[in-house]
């Protein structure tokens, strides 16, 4: 139980660090409206949360399905939905990176720096 709590805390810290890095990236956009930055940050945070929540649910079902054909038949479709949700979250993050990259290009910043900061 203690390991699970520590693991959950580590994931929260990692997510918080990613959001902080993303916020720092947005602060570098001097000519972008604050409302736009706020929406981008919220979209990024929601995508991370959606991906993490889907991963938790997927992992829970995976443990129930492992080695049990009846459970696999029952939960397989649901598990694929969770995988789709994680993929959509990844797509949202990539799309957001593209949008910010275009914004930074207009302001003379490097796209490689954007992807490095979002990915860390």
C-alpha positions as CSV (number, residue, x, y, z in Angstrom):
1,X,0.0,0.0,0.0
2,X,2.8,2.4,0.9
3,X,4.5,1.8,-2.5
4,X,1.2,2.6,-4.3
5,X,0.9,5.9,-2.4
6,X,4.5,6.8,-3.2
7,X,4.0,5.9,-6.8
8,X,0.8,8.1,-6.9
9,X,2.7,11.0,-5.3
10,X,5.6,10.6,-7.9
11,X,3.1,10.7,-10.7
12,X,1.5,13.9,-9.3
13,X,4.8,15.5,-9.0
14,X,5.7,14.6,-12.5
15,X,2.4,16.0,-13.8
16,X,2.9,19.1,-11.8
17,X,6.4,19.5,-13.2
18,X,5.1,19.0,-16.8
19,X,2.5,21.7,-16.2
20,X,5.0,24.0,-14.7
21,X,7.3,23.6,-17.7
22,X,4.4,24.2,-20.0
23,X,3.5,27.4,-18.1
24,X,7.1,28.6,-18.4
25,X,7.0,28.0,-22.1
26,X,3.8,30.0,-22.4
27,X,5.4,32.9,-20.4
28,X,8.0,33.1,-23.2
29,X,5.3,34.1,-25.6
30,X,5.3,37.8,-25.1
31,X,2.8,38.9,-27.7
32,X,0.2,36.1,-27.1
33,X,-2.9,37.1,-25.2
34,X,-3.2,35.9,-21.6
35,X,-6.6,34.4,-22.3
36,X,-5.1,32.2,-25.1
37,X,-2.3,31.1,-22.8
38,X,-4.8,30.2,-20.1
39,X,-6.9,28.1,-22.5
40,X,-3.8,26.3,-23.8
41,X,-2.6,25.6,-20.3
42,X,-6.1,24.2,-19.3
43,X,-6.2,22.1,-22.5
44,X,-2.7,20.7,-21.7
45,X,-3.7,19.9,-18.1
46,X,-6.9,18.3,-19.2
47,X,-5.2,16.1,-21.7
48,X,-2.6,15.0,-19.1
49,X,-5.4,14.2,-16.6
50,X,-7.5,12.4,-19.2
51,X,-4.5,10.3,-20.3
52,X,-3.7,9.4,-16.6
53,X,-7.2,8.6,-15.7
54,X,-7.7,6.3,-18.7
55,X,-4.4,4.7,-17.9
56,X,-5.5,4.0,-14.3
57,X,-8.8,2.4,-15.5
58,X,-7.1,0.5,-18.3
59,X,-4.5,-0.9,-15.9
60,X,-7.2,-2.0,-13.4
61,X,-9.1,-3.9,-16.1
62,X,-5.9,-5.4,-17.4
63,X,-5.2,-7.0,-14.1
64,X,-8.7,-8.4,-14.0
65,X,-8.5,-9.7,-17.6
66,X,-5.0,-11.2,-17.4
67,X,-5.4,-15.0,-18.0
68,X,-9.2,-15.0,-17.9
69,X,-10.9,-15.4,-21.2
70,X,-14.4,-14.7,-19.9
71,X,-13.2,-11.3,-18.5
72,X,-11.4,-10.5,-21.6
73,X,-14.5,-11.0,-23.7
74,X,-16.5,-8.9,-21.2
75,X,-14.0,-6.0,-20.8
76,X,-12.0,-6.0,-24.0
77,X,-14.2,-3.4,-25.7
78,X,-14.0,-1.1,-22.7
79,X,-10.3,-1.5,-22.5
80,X,-10.0,-0.4,-26.2
81,X,-12.0,2.7,-25.3
82,X,-9.5,3.6,-22.6
83,X,-6.7,3.1,-25.1
84,X,-8.5,5.3,-27.6
85,X,-8.9,8.0,-24.9
86,X,-5.2,7.9,-24.2
87,X,-4.4,8.2,-27.9
88,X,-6.8,11.1,-28.2
89,X,-5.1,12.8,-25.3
90,X,-1.7,12.3,-27.0
91,X,-3.1,13.8,-30.2
92,X,-4.4,16.8,-28.3
93,X,-1.0,17.4,-26.8
94,X,0.7,17.1,-30.2
95,X,-1.8,19.5,-31.7
96,X,-1.3,21.9,-28.9
97,X,2.5,21.7,-29.5
98,X,1.9,22.5,-33.2
99,X,-0.2,25.5,-32.3
100,X,2.3,26.9,-29.9
101,X,5.1,26.1,-32.3
102,X,3.4,28.3,-34.9
103,X,2.9,31.0,-32.4
104,X,6.6,30.9,-31.4
105,X,7.8,30.9,-35.0
106,X,5.9,34.2,-35.4
107,X,7.8,35.4,-32.3
108,X,11.2,34.0,-33.5
109,X,11.5,31.0,-31.0
110,X,12.7,27.5,-31.9
111,X,10.1,24.7,-32.4
112,X,12.7,22.2,-31.0
113,X,12.7,24.1,-27.7
114,X,8.9,23.8,-27.5
115,X,8.8,20.1,-27.9
116,X,11.7,19.7,-25.4
117,X,9.8,21.7,-22.8
118,X,6.4,20.0,-23.3
119,X,8.0,16.5,-23.3
120,X,10.0,17.0,-20.1
